[in-house]
Amino acid sequence: MVALALGVWLAPTPAVAAPSLGWSAPAPFDVSRSPSAVSCASESLCVAVDREGDALSTLDPTASPAAWTAAAIDPGQSLNAVSCSPGATCVAVDGRGYAFVSQEPGRSPWSPSSIDSGRALTGVSCPTASLCVAVDESGNLLATGSPGSGSWPVVSNIDPGHRLRAVSCSSPSLCVAVDDAGNVLSSGDPAGGTSAWHHQRVDPEEPTAVSCP
């Protein structure tokens, strides 16, 4: 009886099928404009940006009809990327080196800061409320522990001669970026300077985005 009970206890648990993912029908939310990026801090907050300088937010991304609130945060400029941390702090970056921060998109204003001397920022990732990193068209990475302060004190040229296209951080100890030469750059210490980033060529073409969940 003991052996039988032990055998039952050690038997593998039947695998549970993952819930199926369903996609809704397309719904217009930014009519006559060009959305460029989207970030969802949770199941109840998504923020999108467009190339006309608008930020759009929703507290119910699956609502039908879609209910997105638009705010003109950077009129006439192209917002290229946006990232929202789990604490709901969101950062958007544009083509002239500005970062825009909102502590509560849709309810609080976006505060602008010039962080990159006129260079086009191409990506941003905020894995926590106390770390954001951004990348630009000149191979630079910028990092801050306080995105709301407007100060991005860490600037490292991690990819000289190349245009960084996007960056994604799953945590403060893992960030990955891609560039226009088919390289992936990764770091376990993203604010640790140029030597903390490692290159690997993975694509003969030009990657356009990266995500690390």
C-alpha positions in Angstrom: 0.0 0.0 0.0 2.9 2.4 0.8 4.5 1.6 -2.5 1.3 2.2 -4.3 0.7 5.5 -2.5 4.2 6.6 -3.2 3.8 5.8 -6.9 0.7 7.8 -7.1 2.4 10.7 -5.3 5.3 10.6 -7.7 3.2 10.3 -10.9 3.5 13.3 -13.1 0.7 15.9 -12.9 -1.3 16.1 -16.2 -0.3 19.2 -18.2 -2.8 22.0 -18.1 -3.5 23.6 -21.5 -2.7 27.3 -21.7 -5.7 29.4 -22.3 -6.2 30.2 -25.9 -5.5 33.8 -27.1 -8.2 35.4 -29.0 -7.9 38.6 -31.1 -10.8 41.0 -31.4 -11.9 42.5 -34.7 -9.9 45.6 -35.7 -11.2 48.9 -34.2 -10.1 52.4 -35.1 -8.7 54.4 -32.2 -6.4 57.0 -33.8 -8.2 58.0 -36.9 -6.2 59.7 -39.7 -3.0 59.5 -37.7 0.0 57.1 -37.6 0.3 55.1 -34.4 4.0 54.2 -33.8 4.2 52.2 -30.5 2.1 50.8 -27.6 2.8 49.7 -24.1 0.5 48.0 -21.5 1.5 48.3 -17.9 -1.3 45.9 -16.9 -4.5 44.4 -18.1 -6.2 47.7 -17.2 -3.8 50.3 -18.7 -2.5 50.6 -22.2 -0.8 53.7 -23.7 -0.1 54.3 -27.4 1.7 57.1 -29.2 1.6 58.4 -32.7 3.8 60.2 -35.2 1.8 63.4 -34.8 2.7 63.9 -31.1 -0.3 62.4 -29.4 -0.5 59.9 -26.5 -3.6 57.8 -26.2 -4.6 55.8 -23.1 -7.3 53.3 -22.1 -8.2 51.6 -18.9 -10.0 48.9 -20.7 -8.1 47.8 -23.8 -10.7 45.1 -24.7 -13.7 47.4 -24.6 -16.0 47.5 -27.5 -16.2 50.1 -28.9 -12.7 51.1 -28.0 -12.4 53.9 -25.5 -9.1 55.7 -25.8 -8.3 59.2 -24.4 -6.0 61.3 -26.5 -3.6 64.0 -25.3 -1.5 66.2 -27.6 1.8 66.0 -25.6 4.3 66.8 -28.4 2.4 68.6 -31.2 4.0 68.3 -34.6 6.7 65.9 -33.5 7.0 62.2 -33.9 6.7 60.1 -30.8 8.8 57.0 -31.6 8.3 54.8 -28.5 6.6 54.5 -25.2 7.0 52.3 -22.1 4.9 51.9 -19.0 6.4 50.4 -15.8 4.2 48.1 -13.6 3.7 51.1 -11.3 1.9 52.9 -14.2 4.7 55.5 -14.8 4.9 55.9 -18.5 7.7 57.4 -20.6 7.4 58.4 -24.3 10.4 59.6 -26.4 10.5 61.6 -29.7 12.5 62.4 -32.7 14.2 65.5 -31.3 15.7 64.0 -28.0 12.8 64.7 -25.6 11.3 62.3 -23.0 7.8 62.8 -21.7 6.7 61.3 -18.4 3.3 60.8 -16.9 2.6 59.2 -13.5 -1.0 58.4 -14.4 -1.7 58.6 -18.2 -5.2 59.8 -19.0 -5.4 61.7 -15.7 -2.1 63.4 -15.1 -0.1 65.6 -17.5 3.0 64.6 -19.4 6.2 66.4 -18.3 8.7 67.0 -21.1 12.5 67.0 -20.7 15.3 67.4 -23.3 17.6 64.5 -22.6 19.5 63.8 -25.8 20.8 67.0 -27.4 18.5 66.9 -30.4 19.2 63.3 -31.4 16.3 61.1 -32.3 15.4 58.7 -29.6 14.2 55.5 -31.1 13.3 53.3 -28.1 12.6 53.3 -24.4 12.0 50.6 -21.8 11.0 51.0 -18.1 11.1 47.6 -16.3 10.4 49.2 -12.9 9.4 52.6 -11.7 13.0 53.2 -10.7 14.7 52.4 -14.0 14.2 53.5 -17.5 16.6 53.2 -20.4 16.3 54.8 -23.8 18.3 54.4 -27.1 19.0 56.7 -30.0 19.9 57.0 -33.6 23.6 57.5 -32.8 24.2 54.2 -30.9 23.8 55.8 -27.4 22.0 54.4 -24.4 20.6 56.7 -21.7 19.5 55.6 -18.3 17.8 57.0 -15.2 16.7 55.8 -11.8 14.2 58.7 -11.6 12.4 59.2 -14.9 10.1 61.9 -13.4 13.1 64.1 -12.4 13.9 64.9 -16.1 17.5 63.8 -15.5 19.0 60.9 -17.4 22.6 60.9 -16.0 23.9 57.8 -17.6 24.9 58.1 -21.3 26.9 55.3 -22.9 27.8 54.9 -26.6 27.1 51.2 -26.7 26.9 50.8 -30.5 29.2 53.3 -32.3 28.4 53.9 -35.9 25.0 52.2 -35.8 21.4 53.3 -35.3 19.8 51.6 -32.3 16.2 50.7 -33.3 14.6 49.5 -30.0 15.3 48.3 -26.5 13.5 46.0 -24.0 14.3 45.3 -20.4 12.6 42.4 -18.5 14.2 43.6 -15.3 17.0 45.9 -14.0 19.4 43.0 -14.7 18.5 42.2 -18.3 18.2 44.6 -21.2 18.3 43.8 -25.0 18.6 46.2 -27.9 18.7 45.8 -31.6 20.3 48.0 -34.3 20.2 48.7 -38.0 23.0 46.3 -38.8 21.4 43.1 -37.6 23.0 43.1 -34.2 21.5 42.3 -30.8 23.1 43.9 -27.8 22.5 42.6 -24.3 23.5 43.6 -20.8 23.0 42.4 -17.2 23.9 45.8 -16.0 22.4 48.3 -18.5 23.6 51.4 -16.6 27.1 49.9 -16.3 28.6 51.7 -19.3 29.8 50.6 -22.8 31.8 47.6 -21.5 28.6 46.1 -19.9 27.0 45.5 -23.3 27.7 42.5 -25.5 27.2 42.3 -29.2 26.0 39.4 -31.4 25.0 39.5 -35.0 21.8 37.6 -35.5 20.1 38.9 -38.6 21.4 39.8 -42.0 18.4 42.3 -42.3 17.4 45.1 -40.0 15.5 44.2 -36.9 12.8 46.8 -36.0 11.7 45.8 -32.5 12.5 43.5 -29.5 10.6 42.4 -26.4 11.7 40.5 -23.3 8.8 39.6 -21.1 
